[in-house]
């Protein structure tokens, strides 16, 4: 036995030899289960991708955008100016807590403005973020099918969040019609402020007349009180020369704040007695207005200095 060969010591098969099947490679099962698993994973990823794309298209997915890529001129803004105290409060809130509410933008990547985003709503937030030196903004991407949808979105957002004046509301009505978004102001008013009450729409419509006549003439139009504005509309409708007269009065008075401008408008709107019917009101030069009535000649304005008064008195004495 000691000299036997390895073959002699190997037990023949079937004589109780140990099973060496574990040493052989395991038989591979058909790959059906693996293929099915991979297909399910791919389907889940595709579904997730489609869900994300749908969420982004519907504005449910928020993205971070560079402030430099936000085009605030995409729409004619309804807000004319902002309250300094409110803006400072918003800036402080953004510094302490960050941006809590996303702005709304439209994708302008259509070849004309690649990489740019048109601002629909959130003008105050964008302005405040830029003022505090932020570099990006949290945004919801909207895809308005038409410019009309974009204007509606802006108006609706500001009606909820911002205390816009009647003048600002009327101004966006006029601008939307001028840009051809609507055929005329009447359609713009009824569509943009469809959710407003009938009395509110009526007042906005009245202020449309002021925008048409005095936009660019009034220095503080957003502060125009409702009652004074409605009185102004009556004057504009009754007197064809009222807009020119108001413009002359404002240029002569040179008001530096909303209160001073309101005082000038009040003087123009004040009823005149029959014995002092205004014949004409002439703009002489910056800061000086001459008003002639039946029994008086009035010079007024900041340019009416003591030196000018002395010259006029001397001239009158010499030419009696």
C-alpha positions as CSV (number, residue, x, y, z in Angstrom):
1,X,0.0,0.0,0.0
2,X,2.8,2.3,0.8
3,X,4.1,2.0,-2.7
4,X,0.7,2.2,-4.3
5,X,0.0,4.9,-6.8
6,X,-2.5,7.7,-6.3
7,X,-4.8,5.9,-8.7
8,X,-4.7,2.9,-6.4
9,X,-5.7,5.0,-3.4
10,X,-8.6,6.7,-5.1
11,X,-11.9,4.9,-4.3
12,X,-13.9,4.0,-7.3
13,X,-17.0,5.9,-8.0
14,X,-20.1,4.5,-6.4
15,X,-18.1,2.9,-3.5
16,X,-19.0,5.6,-0.9
17,X,-16.7,8.3,-2.3
18,X,-17.6,11.8,-1.0
19,X,-19.7,14.0,-3.4
20,X,-17.5,16.6,-4.9
21,X,-20.4,18.5,-6.7
22,X,-19.7,21.5,-4.5
23,X,-16.3,21.9,-6.1
24,X,-18.0,22.2,-9.6
25,X,-19.3,25.6,-10.8
26,X,-23.0,26.1,-9.9
27,X,-25.4,25.8,-12.7
28,X,-26.6,29.4,-13.8
29,X,-30.3,30.0,-13.7
30,X,-32.0,31.7,-16.7
31,X,-31.6,35.5,-16.4
32,X,-35.3,36.3,-16.5
33,X,-35.5,37.5,-12.9
34,X,-32.6,39.9,-13.4
35,X,-33.9,41.3,-16.6
36,X,-37.3,41.9,-14.9
37,X,-35.6,43.7,-12.0
38,X,-33.6,45.9,-14.3
39,X,-36.7,46.8,-16.3
40,X,-38.6,47.7,-13.2
41,X,-35.7,50.0,-12.0
42,X,-35.5,51.7,-15.4
43,X,-39.3,52.2,-15.5
44,X,-39.2,53.7,-12.0
45,X,-36.4,56.1,-13.0
46,X,-38.3,57.1,-16.1
47,X,-41.4,57.6,-14.1
48,X,-39.5,59.7,-11.6
49,X,-37.9,61.8,-14.4
50,X,-41.3,62.4,-16.0
51,X,-42.7,63.3,-12.6
52,X,-39.9,65.8,-12.0
53,X,-40.4,67.3,-15.5
54,X,-44.1,67.5,-15.0
55,X,-43.6,69.2,-11.6
56,X,-41.2,71.7,-13.1
57,X,-43.6,72.5,-16.0
58,X,-46.4,73.0,-13.5
59,X,-44.3,75.2,-11.2
60,X,-44.3,72.7,-8.4
61,X,-40.5,72.2,-8.6
62,X,-38.4,75.0,-7.2
63,X,-35.0,75.8,-8.7
64,X,-32.1,78.1,-7.8
65,X,-31.4,80.7,-10.5
66,X,-28.8,83.4,-10.8
67,X,-30.2,86.9,-10.1
68,X,-28.2,88.1,-13.0
69,X,-30.4,85.9,-15.3
70,X,-33.7,87.4,-14.1
71,X,-35.2,89.8,-16.6
72,X,-37.5,92.1,-14.6
73,X,-38.5,93.9,-17.8
74,X,-40.2,90.8,-19.2
75,X,-43.6,92.3,-18.2
76,X,-44.6,95.9,-17.7
77,X,-44.7,95.9,-13.9
78,X,-47.9,97.0,-12.2
79,X,-46.0,98.2,-9.1
80,X,-44.6,101.7,-9.7
81,X,-42.7,102.3,-6.5
82,X,-42.1,100.6,-3.2
83,X,-42.4,101.8,0.4
84,X,-38.9,102.4,1.8
85,X,-39.8,101.1,5.3
86,X,-41.5,97.9,3.8
87,X,-38.5,97.3,1.6
88,X,-36.0,97.6,4.5
89,X,-38.1,95.2,6.5
90,X,-38.1,92.7,3.7
91,X,-34.3,93.0,3.3
92,X,-33.8,92.4,7.0
93,X,-36.1,89.3,6.8
94,X,-34.1,88.0,3.9
95,X,-30.9,88.4,5.8
96,X,-32.1,86.7,8.9
97,X,-34.3,83.9,7.5
98,X,-33.5,83.7,3.9
99,X,-36.0,83.6,1.1
100,X,-39.2,81.9,2.3
101,X,-41.4,82.4,-0.8
102,X,-40.4,81.6,-4.4
103,X,-40.7,84.1,-7.2
104,X,-42.3,83.1,-10.5
105,X,-40.5,83.1,-13.8
106,X,-41.0,82.2,-17.4
107,X,-38.4,80.3,-19.4
108,X,-37.1,82.6,-22.1
109,X,-34.6,80.1,-23.6
110,X,-36.1,80.3,-27.0
111,X,-33.1,81.5,-29.0
112,X,-33.8,85.2,-28.3
113,X,-32.8,85.3,-24.7
114,X,-31.1,82.0,-24.0
115,X,-30.3,81.4,-20.4
116,X,-32.7,84.2,-19.3
117,X,-35.8,84.0,-17.1
118,X,-38.6,86.5,-17.4
119,X,-40.0,87.7,-14.1
120,X,-43.7,87.1,-13.7
121,X,-44.1,87.8,-10.0
122,X,-41.8,88.6,-7.1
123,X,-40.4,92.0,-8.1
124,X,-40.0,93.2,-4.5
125,X,-38.2,90.0,-3.5
126,X,-35.8,90.2,-6.5
127,X,-35.2,93.9,-5.8
128,X,-34.5,93.2,-2.1
129,X,-32.2,90.3,-2.8
130,X,-30.2,92.4,-5.2
131,X,-30.0,95.2,-2.7
132,X,-28.5,92.9,0.0
133,X,-26.0,91.4,-2.4
134,X,-27.5,88.0,-2.9
135,X,-26.4,86.0,-6.0
136,X,-29.3,83.7,-6.5
137,X,-33.0,83.4,-6.0
138,X,-35.5,80.5,-5.4
139,X,-38.0,80.4,-8.3
140,X,-40.9,78.4,-9.6
141,X,-40.7,78.1,-13.4
142,X,-44.1,78.8,-15.1
143,X,-44.9,78.2,-18.8
144,X,-47.6,80.7,-19.6
145,X,-49.0,79.8,-23.0
146,X,-49.6,83.5,-23.9
147,X,-48.6,86.9,-22.7
148,X,-52.1,87.2,-21.4
149,X,-51.6,84.3,-19.0
150,X,-48.3,85.9,-17.7
151,X,-50.1,89.2,-17.0
152,X,-52.9,87.5,-15.2
153,X,-50.4,85.6,-13.0
154,X,-48.6,88.8,-12.1
155,X,-51.9,90.7,-11.3
156,X,-53.3,87.8,-9.3
157,X,-50.1,87.4,-7.2
158,X,-50.0,91.1,-6.4
159,X,-53.7,91.2,-5.6
160,X,-53.0,88.6,-2.9
161,X,-49.7,89.8,-1.6
162,X,-49.4,93.5,-2.3
163,X,-51.4,96.6,-1.5
164,X,-51.4,98.1,-4.9
165,X,-53.0,101.5,-5.4
166,X,-55.8,102.1,-7.8
167,X,-53.5,104.0,-10.1
168,X,-51.0,101.1,-10.3
169,X,-53.9,98.7,-11.1
170,X,-55.2,101.0,-13.8
171,X,-51.7,101.5,-15.2
172,X,-51.2,97.8,-15.9
173,X,-54.6,97.8,-17.7
174,X,-53.5,100.6,-19.9
175,X,-50.1,99.1,-20.6
176,X,-51.4,95.6,-21.4
177,X,-53.8,97.2,-24.0
178,X,-51.0,99.4,-25.4
179,X,-48.7,96.4,-25.9
180,X,-51.5,94.5,-27.8
181,X,-52.0,91.9,-25.1
182,X,-55.7,93.0,-25.2
183,X,-57.7,94.7,-27.9
184,X,-58.6,97.6,-25.5
185,X,-58.6,98.8,-21.9
186,X,-62.1,97.4,-21.3
187,X,-61.1,93.9,-22.2
188,X,-57.9,94.2,-20.2
189,X,-59.8,95.4,-17.1
190,X,-62.4,92.7,-17.2
191,X,-59.9,89.9,-17.8
192,X,-57.0,91.0,-15.5
193,X,-59.3,91.8,-12.6
194,X,-62.0,89.2,-13.2
195,X,-61.9,88.1,-9.6
196,X,-62.3,91.7,-8.3
197,X,-65.7,93.0,-7.1
198,X,-67.7,95.1,-9.5
199,X,-67.2,98.3,-7.4
200,X,-63.4,97.8,-7.4
201,X,-63.3,97.2,-11.1
202,X,-65.4,100.3,-11.6
203,X,-62.9,102.4,-9.6
204,X,-59.9,100.9,-11.5
205,X,-61.7,101.8,-14.7
206,X,-62.0,105.4,-13.5
207,X,-58.3,105.6,-12.7
208,X,-57.6,104.4,-16.2
209,X,-58.7,107.8,-17.4
210,X,-56.1,109.4,-15.1
211,X,-53.4,107.2,-16.4
212,X,-54.3,108.1,-20.0
213,X,-54.2,111.8,-19.2
214,X,-51.5,112.2,-16.6
215,X,-49.1,109.3,-16.6
216,X,-45.6,110.8,-16.5
217,X,-47.0,114.1,-15.3
218,X,-47.9,113.0,-11.8
219,X,-44.7,112.5,-9.7
220,X,-46.3,110.4,-7.0
221,X,-49.2,108.7,-8.7
222,X,-49.2,105.6,-6.5
223,X,-50.0,107.8,-3.5
224,X,-53.0,109.4,-5.2
225,X,-55.9,109.0,-2.7
226,X,-59.0,107.2,-4.0
227,X,-61.4,110.1,-3.3
228,X,-59.1,112.7,-4.9
229,X,-58.5,110.5,-7.9
230,X,-62.3,110.1,-8.5
231,X,-62.7,113.8,-8.3
232,X,-59.9,114.3,-10.7
233,X,-61.6,112.0,-13.2
234,X,-64.7,114.2,-13.2
235,X,-62.6,117.3,-13.9
236,X,-60.8,115.5,-16.7
237,X,-64.1,114.4,-18.3
238,X,-65.7,117.8,-18.0
239,X,-62.8,120.0,-19.1
240,X,-60.7,119.2,-22.2
241,X,-58.0,121.6,-21.0
242,X,-57.8,120.1,-17.5
243,X,-54.9,117.8,-18.1
244,X,-52.7,120.7,-19.5
245,X,-53.7,122.9,-16.6
246,X,-52.9,120.3,-14.1
247,X,-49.5,119.7,-15.7
248,X,-48.7,123.4,-15.6
249,X,-49.7,123.6,-12.0
250,X,-47.5,120.7,-11.0
251,X,-44.5,122.0,-13.0
252,X,-44.9,125.4,-11.3
253,X,-45.3,124.1,-7.8
254,X,-42.5,121.5,-8.2
255,X,-43.8,119.2,-5.4
256,X,-41.2,117.1,-3.6
257,X,-43.4,114.6,-1.9
258,X,-46.8,113.0,-2.3
259,X,-48.4,115.4,0.3
260,X,-47.3,118.4,-1.6
261,X,-48.5,117.0,-4.9
262,X,-51.9,116.2,-3.3
263,X,-52.1,119.9,-2.2
264,X,-51.5,121.1,-5.7
265,X,-54.2,118.8,-7.1
266,X,-56.6,120.0,-4.4
267,X,-56.0,123.6,-5.4
268,X,-56.8,122.7,-9.0
269,X,-59.9,120.7,-8.0
270,X,-61.2,123.5,-5.7
271,X,-64.5,124.9,-7.0
272,X,-64.2,128.4,-8.4
273,X,-66.8,131.2,-7.7
274,X,-68.7,132.6,-10.7
275,X,-67.0,136.0,-10.2
276,X,-63.5,134.5,-10.5
277,X,-63.8,132.2,-13.4
278,X,-60.4,131.3,-14.7
279,X,-59.8,132.6,-18.2
280,X,-56.4,131.1,-18.7
281,X,-53.5,129.6,-16.8
282,X,-50.1,130.1,-18.4
283,X,-46.8,128.3,-17.6
284,X,-44.2,131.1,-17.7
285,X,-41.0,129.3,-16.9
286,X,-39.9,126.5,-14.5
287,X,-41.4,127.2,-11.1
288,X,-43.6,130.0,-12.2
289,X,-47.3,129.9,-13.2
290,X,-49.6,132.8,-14.0
291,X,-53.4,132.4,-13.5
292,X,-55.8,135.0,-14.8
293,X,-59.4,135.3,-13.6
294,X,-62.1,138.0,-14.2
295,X,-60.8,140.2,-11.4
296,X,-57.2,139.1,-10.6
297,X,-53.9,138.1,-12.0
298,X,-52.1,135.5,-9.9
299,X,-48.4,134.5,-10.0
300,X,-47.4,131.4,-8.1
301,X,-44.7,128.8,-7.8
302,X,-41.3,128.3,-6.1
303,X,-39.7,130.7,-8.6
304,X,-41.7,133.6,-7.2
305,X,-38.8,134.9,-5.0
306,X,-38.6,138.2,-3.1
307,X,-36.3,139.7,-5.7
308,X,-38.9,139.0,-8.4
309,X,-41.7,140.4,-6.2
310,X,-39.7,143.6,-5.8
311,X,-39.1,144.0,-9.5
312,X,-42.8,143.5,-10.2
313,X,-43.8,146.1,-7.6
314,X,-41.3,148.6,-9.0
315,X,-42.5,148.0,-12.5
316,X,-46.1,148.5,-11.5
317,X,-45.3,151.7,-9.7
318,X,-43.4,153.0,-12.7
319,X,-46.2,152.1,-15.2
320,X,-49.3,153.3,-13.4
